[in-house]
Amino acid sequence: MADRPKQAPRDEHLGDPRNIVRAVLWVLVPFTALGFVLWVIGSGIVLGVCILAWAVFGIYLLLNRVVIEPMGAAVGRVLLPSGSSTPADKPLSHIEALEARGEVAKAAEAYKAEIASDPADVTSCERLALLAQRRLNDCETALWAYREAERRADSPARKFGYGLLAAGVLRDQLKDPRRAVVELRRLVQQYPAAPRVGALRKEIEELKAGMFEERDG
């Protein structure tokens, strides 16, 4: 993923609700003023349209505050599991010290030992996956660690989140669309009530279409 620029231009994210509000106000305020002037001189059509637009805008703001933002936050917690279900005082400082000294291969083996010794340890699975991706360039180990985290997680939502991370490794790091399709199909079948299932089905079809294009080409 490309790094963000240090000084991003203002209004960079057009989907940001604050930018949507700003853009709508830039349009509605002058048009409302124009509509009021036209209403004074005898034509109320533009003002009526503006009033309707303000009403729709108000409904959007209400829905964004009451429904859209809380739902987005909930989905984010599912898709980015934090490992908070594992006790925070698990002693991993000796492994962190290995990482700090650059002994990342030894750190990976130490995480694997922790995982093998504690069937409920999700934190070591997460840290091993990140270490394998970021410093070892060992995507197969990262994939294994995310699958272990999924197997050990204590709720379907967290299990689904780790499964998505595993599918992401297959799709984005290993560039293996066939295995990614298998993984995504498993998630859809195993967690039918999870968020984004419809989007996953669409992604499966897109990956399959890409594979057919490569084969035909």
C-alpha positions in Angstrom: 0.0 0.0 0.0 1.4 3.4 -1.0 2.3 5.8 1.8 0.0 8.8 2.3 1.6 12.2 1.4 2.8 14.0 4.5 0.6 17.0 3.7 -2.5 15.8 2.1 -4.6 18.4 0.3 -7.7 19.6 2.0 -10.9 17.9 1.1 -8.9 14.9 -0.2 -11.6 12.4 0.8 -14.7 13.2 -1.0 -16.6 10.5 0.9 -15.9 12.1 4.2 -19.3 13.3 5.7 -17.7 16.6 6.6 -16.7 17.2 3.0 -20.1 16.2 1.7 -21.7 18.7 4.1 -19.3 21.4 2.9 -20.0 20.7 -0.8 -23.7 20.7 -0.3 -23.7 23.9 1.6 -21.6 25.5 -1.2 -24.4 24.6 -3.6 -27.5 25.1 -1.5 -26.8 28.4 0.2 -26.4 30.5 -2.9 -29.3 28.7 -4.6 -31.5 29.3 -1.6 -30.5 33.0 -1.7 -31.4 33.1 -5.4 -34.7 31.3 -4.7 -35.6 33.8 -2.0 -34.9 36.7 -4.4 -37.0 35.1 -7.1 -39.8 34.4 -4.6 -39.8 38.1 -3.6 -40.3 39.1 -7.2 -43.0 36.6 -7.8 -41.5 33.1 -8.6 -41.3 30.6 -5.9 -40.3 27.5 -7.9 -36.5 27.7 -7.1 -37.2 28.4 -3.5 -39.5 25.4 -3.3 -36.8 23.1 -4.8 -34.3 24.5 -2.4 -36.6 23.8 0.6 -37.0 20.2 -0.6 -33.2 19.9 -1.0 -32.7 21.2 2.5 -35.2 18.6 3.8 -33.4 15.7 2.0 -30.1 17.0 3.3 -31.4 17.1 6.9 -32.6 13.5 6.5 -29.1 12.5 5.3 -27.4 14.1 8.3 -29.8 12.3 10.7 -29.2 8.9 9.0 -25.5 9.5 9.0 -25.4 10.2 12.7 -27.9 7.6 13.8 -27.3 4.7 11.4 -24.3 5.0 9.0 -21.5 6.0 11.4 -22.4 3.5 14.1 -22.7 0.7 11.5 -19.4 1.7 10.0 -17.7 1.6 13.4 -19.2 -1.8 14.1 -18.0 -3.2 10.8 -14.5 -1.8 11.4 -14.3 -3.6 14.7 -15.2 -6.8 13.0 -12.8 -6.4 10.1 -9.9 -5.2 12.2 -9.8 -7.5 15.3 -7.6 -6.1 18.0 -6.9 -9.2 20.1 -8.5 -7.7 23.2 -10.1 -11.0 24.1 -6.6 -12.4 25.1 -5.4 -11.4 28.5 -3.4 -8.2 28.2 -0.7 -9.3 30.7 0.5 -12.3 28.7 4.3 -12.1 29.0 5.7 -11.5 25.5 8.3 -8.9 26.3 11.1 -11.4 25.7 9.9 -11.8 22.1 9.5 -8.1 21.7 13.1 -7.7 22.8 14.2 -10.2 20.0 12.3 -8.1 17.5 13.9 -4.9 18.7 17.4 -6.5 18.3 16.5 -7.5 14.7 16.4 -11.2 15.5 13.2 -11.6 13.7 13.6 -15.3 12.8 14.1 -16.2 16.5 11.1 -14.0 17.4 9.0 -15.9 14.9 10.0 -19.2 16.4 9.3 -17.9 19.9 5.8 -16.8 18.8 5.2 -20.3 17.4 6.3 -21.8 20.7 3.8 -19.6 22.5 1.1 -20.6 20.1 1.8 -24.3 20.6 1.9 -24.0 24.4 -1.4 -22.0 24.8 -4.5 -23.1 22.8 -6.2 -19.8 23.8 -3.4 -17.5 22.7 -4.7 -15.2 20.0 -2.3 -12.3 20.6 0.8 -14.4 19.6 -1.0 -15.4 16.4 -1.7 -11.8 15.5 1.9 -10.7 16.2 3.4 -13.6 14.3 1.2 -12.8 11.3 2.3 -9.2 11.3 6.0 -10.0 11.9 5.9 -12.5 9.0 4.3 -10.0 6.6 6.2 -6.9 7.5 9.7 -8.2 8.3 10.1 -11.8 7.2 8.2 -11.5 3.9 6.9 -15.0 4.8 3.2 -14.8 3.7 2.6 -18.6 4.2 3.5 -18.2 7.9 1.2 -15.1 8.1 -1.6 -17.1 6.5 -1.1 -20.0 9.0 -1.1 -17.5 11.9 -4.3 -15.8 10.8 -6.0 -19.2 10.5 -4.8 -20.2 13.9 -6.2 -16.9 15.3 -9.5 -17.6 13.6 -9.6 -21.1 15.1 -8.9 -19.8 18.6 -11.1 -16.6 18.5 -14.0 -16.5 21.0 -16.8 -15.1 18.7 -18.0 -15.6 15.2 -17.4 -11.9 14.4 -13.7 -12.1 15.3 -13.3 -15.5 13.6 -14.8 -13.9 10.4 -12.4 -11.0 10.7 -9.3 -13.2 10.9 -10.6 -15.2 8.0 -10.8 -12.0 5.9 -7.2 -11.2 6.8 -6.2 -14.7 5.7 -8.0 -14.2 2.4 -6.3 -10.9 2.0 -2.9 -12.5 2.3 -3.8 -15.0 -0.5 -5.2 -12.3 -2.8 -2.8 -9.4 -2.2 0.5 -10.8 -1.0 0.6 -14.3 -2.5 -1.3 -13.3 -5.6 -3.1 -16.6 -5.6 -6.7 -15.9 -6.8 -7.6 -19.6 -6.8 -6.8 -20.1 -3.1 -8.4 -16.7 -2.3 -11.6 -17.8 -4.0 -11.6 -21.1 -1.9 -11.0 -19.1 1.3 -13.7 -16.5 0.5 -16.2 -19.2 -0.3 -15.5 -20.9 3.0 -16.1 -17.6 4.8 -19.4 -17.1 3.0 -20.6 -20.6 3.8 -19.3 -20.7 7.4 -20.4 -17.1 8.4 -23.6 -16.4 6.4 -24.8 -13.7 8.8 -21.5 -11.8 8.9 -21.3 -8.2 7.5 -20.2 -7.8 3.8 -21.2 -11.4 2.8 -22.8 -9.9 -0.3 -19.7 -8.0 -1.2 -17.6 -11.2 -0.7 -19.8 -13.0 -3.2 -19.3 -10.3 -5.7 -15.5 -10.4 -5.1 -15.5 -14.1 -5.6 -17.1 -13.7 -9.0 -14.7 -10.9 -9.9 -11.7 -13.1 -9.0 -13.1 -16.0 -11.0 -13.6 -13.7 -14.0 -10.0 -12.6 -13.7 -8.8 -16.2 -13.7 -10.8 -17.0 -16.8 -9.4 -13.9 -18.6 -5.9 -15.0 -17.7 -6.5 -18.5 -19.0 -8.1 -17.3 -22.2 -5.3 -14.7 -22.8 
